[in-house]
Amino acid sequence: MPIELSPTARALRAVEILQARPGVTAGELAAGLGVTERAVRRYVGILREAGIPVESTRGPYGGYRLGRGTRLPPVVFTEPEALVLVMAVLDHPADDLVDAALGKVVRALPEHVGKQAAALREHASAAPDRSAIRPDPGTTSALVAAIAARRRVVVTYRPDSGGEWETEADPWAVVVRHGRWYLLCHSHRADAVRTYRIDRVRAVRQTEHGFEPPADLDPVAVVEENLGAGWEFPTRVVFHAPAEKVAPWVRPPMGRLEPLGDGCVLVGSTSNPAMYAQEWLATVPFNFRVEGGPELRAAVAALAARFAAAVD
């Protein structure tokens, strides 16, 4: 999820960009840092004062680059920071590539710091989170680059209901929620705000069209609100209990909960009615009636028949 960077963090991020892209222009550096070109000059000054030689070249092919032979100080972790790093990986069991990278970090730590981190890594284990799905790193990186540069993208998307389609989108933010990665964007195909699962994005192509995200954007709040809207199959479920009792059992992707007489109604949409019925509705401990749509009614009927057969 988006994080507001401190001046020091932005200066370090500027070094990373200069290392990766020698000759980067002031505009490109400003886009990568999320600041103005005037602020870029200030951060370059901070780096020069810290003894890091940043060279600049004027003209149509000019830009910034690190001086030849620049040696940067090593990254140093404290023991609590090292332990938190290992715990974060254990919280989200990773593949061999991430495990190998963590091993390199632990081995590079000073002995007095790395000892506890190595012991934790060796003797602790975690069960995988069933809902966690890591997207392709290249796809995620391409989206993040477009967000930083504020460039529109062409996205090829394959929903779990099948099929595949393309849309032009203004990528506003990447949000990680309960182990899943989402792209929050304005879809030009739907002419509306959309939330796409990044693990279902098959291709990303950056265009020359720029965009400006909403000034007061709260990515997490918008994703929470948007996850239950805009999908193929409409849903409408009436609960025979007041909204304040039902609300703790309703996830934002299930839709919008509103009072209705002595009870309440949940209005939303889904791309997977079977999952909606089996994993979401079945956990709500209140009586309810499915009024729509027909796909969700069929999924609930099939689930009810299967349960009834189990005790017949």
C-alpha positions in Angstrom: 0.0 0.0 0.0 1.3 3.5 -0.6 3.6 4.9 2.1 4.6 8.6 2.5 8.4 8.7 2.3 10.6 10.8 4.6 13.2 13.2 3.0 15.9 10.7 4.0 14.0 7.8 2.4 13.5 9.8 -0.8 17.2 10.7 -0.9 18.1 7.0 -0.6 15.4 6.1 -3.3 17.1 8.7 -5.5 20.4 6.8 -5.2 18.7 3.6 -6.2 17.2 5.2 -9.3 20.6 6.8 -10.2 22.2 3.4 -9.8 19.7 1.6 -12.0 19.2 4.4 -14.6 22.4 6.5 -15.3 21.4 9.6 -17.2 17.9 9.8 -15.7 16.3 13.2 -16.4 15.0 15.5 -13.7 11.4 14.8 -14.8 11.9 11.0 -14.6 13.6 11.3 -11.2 10.8 13.5 -10.0 8.2 10.9 -11.1 10.1 8.1 -9.4 10.2 10.1 -6.2 6.7 11.5 -6.4 8.0 15.1 -6.1 8.5 18.2 -8.2 11.6 18.8 -10.3 12.5 21.6 -7.9 12.5 19.1 -5.0 14.7 16.8 -7.1 17.4 19.5 -7.1 17.1 19.7 -3.4 17.6 16.0 -2.9 20.6 16.0 -5.3 22.1 18.7 -3.1 21.5 16.5 0.0 23.3 13.6 -1.6 26.2 15.8 -2.6 26.5 17.2 0.9 26.6 13.6 2.2 29.7 13.0 0.0 27.9 11.0 -2.8 29.0 12.5 -6.2 26.0 13.2 -8.4 27.0 14.5 -11.8 24.6 16.4 -14.0 24.7 17.1 -17.8 22.7 19.8 -19.5 21.1 19.6 -23.0 18.5 17.4 -24.7 20.4 14.3 -23.8 21.4 15.4 -20.3 20.5 14.0 -17.0 21.8 12.9 -13.6 24.2 10.0 -12.9 26.4 8.9 -10.0 30.1 9.7 -10.3 32.4 6.9 -11.5 33.7 4.7 -8.7 31.0 5.7 -6.2 31.0 3.4 -3.2 27.8 3.4 -1.1 27.8 2.5 2.6 26.4 -1.0 3.5 22.9 -1.5 4.8 23.1 -2.3 8.5 20.2 -4.0 10.5 19.7 -4.0 14.2 18.9 -7.3 15.8 15.1 -6.4 16.2 15.0 -5.3 12.6 16.6 -8.6 11.4 14.2 -10.6 13.5 11.2 -8.6 12.1 12.5 -9.3 8.6 12.6 -13.1 9.2 9.2 -13.0 10.9 7.7 -11.2 7.9 8.8 -13.9 5.6 7.6 -16.6 7.9 4.2 -14.9 8.1 3.9 -15.3 4.3 5.7 -18.5 3.3 7.6 -17.8 0.1 9.1 -19.7 -2.8 12.7 -20.8 -3.1 13.8 -17.5 -4.6 12.7 -15.4 -1.6 14.0 -18.0 0.8 17.4 -17.8 -0.9 17.4 -14.0 -0.8 16.6 -14.1 2.9 19.4 -16.5 3.5 21.9 -14.1 1.9 20.6 -11.2 4.1 21.0 -13.3 7.2 24.5 -14.5 6.3 25.6 -10.9 5.5 24.6 -9.7 9.0 27.2 -9.1 11.7 27.5 -12.2 13.9 26.0 -10.7 17.0 23.0 -9.6 15.0 22.6 -12.5 12.6 22.8 -15.2 15.3 19.2 -14.8 16.6 17.8 -14.3 13.0 19.5 -17.5 11.8 18.1 -19.4 14.8 14.6 -18.1 14.2 14.8 -19.0 10.5 16.0 -22.5 11.3 13.7 -23.5 14.0 10.4 -21.6 13.2 7.9 -22.7 10.5 4.6 -21.5 9.3 1.6 -23.0 7.5 0.8 -21.3 4.2 -2.1 -18.8 4.2 -4.7 -20.4 1.8 -5.9 -17.0 0.7 -2.4 -15.5 0.0 -1.6 -15.4 -3.7 1.7 -13.7 -4.8 1.5 -12.1 -8.3 4.2 -12.2 -10.9 7.1 -9.9 -9.7 7.6 -8.6 -13.3 3.9 -7.7 -13.7 3.8 -6.0 -10.3 7.0 -4.1 -11.0 5.6 -2.8 -14.3 2.5 -1.6 -12.6 4.4 0.1 -9.8 6.6 1.8 -12.4 3.6 3.1 -14.3 2.1 4.4 -11.0 5.3 6.2 -10.2 5.5 7.7 -13.7 1.8 8.4 -13.8 1.4 6.7 -17.2 -1.7 5.0 -18.5 -1.3 1.2 -19.1 -2.9 -1.4 -21.3 -3.8 -4.4 -19.1 -4.6 -7.9 -20.3 -6.8 -9.5 -17.7 -8.2 -13.0 -17.2 -10.9 -13.2 -14.5 -11.6 -16.5 -12.7 -14.9 -16.8 -14.6 -12.8 -17.4 -17.8 -12.2 -15.4 -20.9 -9.6 -12.7 -21.4 -9.8 -9.0 -22.3 -7.8 -5.8 -22.5 -8.5 -2.4 -21.0 -6.7 0.9 -20.8 -6.4 2.0 -17.2 -5.0 4.8 -15.1 -3.1 2.9 -12.4 -3.6 4.7 -9.1 -2.1 2.4 -6.5 -1.2 -1.2 -5.6 -2.9 -2.4 -2.4 -2.0 -5.6 -0.5 -5.0 -6.9 1.4 -5.2 -10.2 3.3 -2.3 -11.8 1.3 -3.7 -10.7 -2.1 -2.4 -7.9 -4.3 -4.8 -5.5 -6.1 -4.5 -2.8 -8.7 -6.7 0.2 -8.0 -7.3 2.0 -11.2 -9.7 4.0 -13.4 -10.7 1.6 -16.2 -11.4 3.3 -19.5 -13.1 0.1 -20.7 -15.7 0.4 -17.9 -15.4 4.2 -17.5 -15.3 3.6 -13.7 -13.1 2.8 -10.7 -12.0 -0.8 -10.7 -10.0 -3.2 -8.5 -8.1 -5.9 -10.4 -6.3 -8.9 -8.9 -2.7 -8.5 -10.0 -2.2 -12.3 -10.1 -4.9 -12.4 -12.9 -3.1 -9.7 -15.0 -1.5 -11.4 -17.9 0.3 -8.5 -19.5 1.1 -4.8 -18.9 2.1 -2.2 -21.4 2.8 1.4 -20.5 1.5 4.1 -22.9 2.5 7.7 -23.5 -0.7 9.0 -22.0 -0.3 10.6 -18.6 -2.9 10.9 -15.8 -3.5 12.5 -12.4 -4.9 10.4 -9.5 -7.6 11.9 -7.3 -6.0 14.5 -4.9 -7.7 13.0 -1.8 -7.3 9.4 -2.8 -7.3 6.8 0.1 -6.3 3.6 -1.8 -7.1 1.2 1.0 -10.6 2.7 1.7 -11.4 2.8 -2.0 -10.3 -0.8 -2.5 -12.4 -1.9 0.4 -15.5 -0.2 -1.0 -14.8 -1.3 -4.6 -14.2 -5.0 -4.1 -17.9 -5.8 -3.9 -18.9 -3.7 -7.0 -18.7 -4.1 -10.7 -18.6 -7.9 -11.1 -20.5 -10.0 -13.5 -23.3 -11.4 -11.2 -25.4 -9.1 -9.0 -26.2 -10.2 -5.4 -28.9 -9.2 -3.0 -29.3 -10.9 0.4 -31.8 -10.0 3.1 -30.9 -10.8 6.7 -33.4 -11.2 9.5 -31.2 -9.4 12.0 -30.2 -5.7 12.5 -27.3 -4.3 10.5 -25.2 -3.7 13.6 -25.2 -7.4 14.4 -24.6 -8.6 10.8 -21.9 -6.1 10.0 -19.0 -7.9 11.8 -19.7 -10.9 9.6 -19.7 -9.1 6.3 -16.5 -8.6 4.4 -16.3 -5.5 2.2 -16.1 -7.6 -1.1 -19.5 -9.0 -0.2 -21.2 -5.7 -1.0 -22.9 -2.8 0.8 -24.9 -3.5 4.0 -28.0 -1.2 4.5 -30.9 -1.3 7.1 -34.2 -2.7 5.9 -37.1 -2.7 8.3 -36.2 -4.8 11.3 -33.3 -6.4 9.4 -30.9 -5.4 6.7 -30.0 -6.0 3.1 -26.6 -6.8 1.5 -26.3 -5.5 -2.1 -23.2 -6.3 -4.2 -21.9 -8.4 -7.0 -19.5 -11.3 -7.5 -17.6 -13.1 -10.3 -17.8 -16.4 -8.4 -21.3 -17.2 -6.9 -20.2 -20.6 -5.6 -17.4 -19.1 -3.6 -19.8 -16.3 -2.4 -22.2 -19.0 -1.1 -19.8 -21.5 0.3 -17.1 -19.3 1.9 -18.9 -16.1 2.8 -22.7 -16.6 3.3 -22.3 -20.0 5.0 -20.3 -18.4 7.8 -22.9 -15.7 8.7 -24.7 -17.0 11.8 -28.1 -15.3 11.0 -31.1 -16.3 8.9 -31.1 -14.8 5.5 -33.0 -14.9 2.2 -31.3 -14.7 -1.2 -33.4 -12.4 -3.4 -30.9 -12.1 -6.3 -29.3 -12.7 -8.6 -30.2 -16.0 -10.1 -26.6 -17.2 -10.2 -26.2 -16.7 -6.4 -29.6 -18.3 -5.7 -28.6 -21.4 -7.7 -25.2 -21.6 -5.9 -27.0 -21.4 -2.5 -29.5 -24.0 -3.5 -26.8 -26.4 -4.6 -24.9 -25.9 -1.3 -28.1 -26.5 0.7 -28.9 -29.7 -1.3 -25.4 -31.0 -0.7 -25.6 -30.3 3.1 -29.1 -31.8 3.3 -27.9 -35.0 1.5 -25.1 -35.3 4.1 -27.6 -35.8 6.9 -30.4 -37.5 5.0 
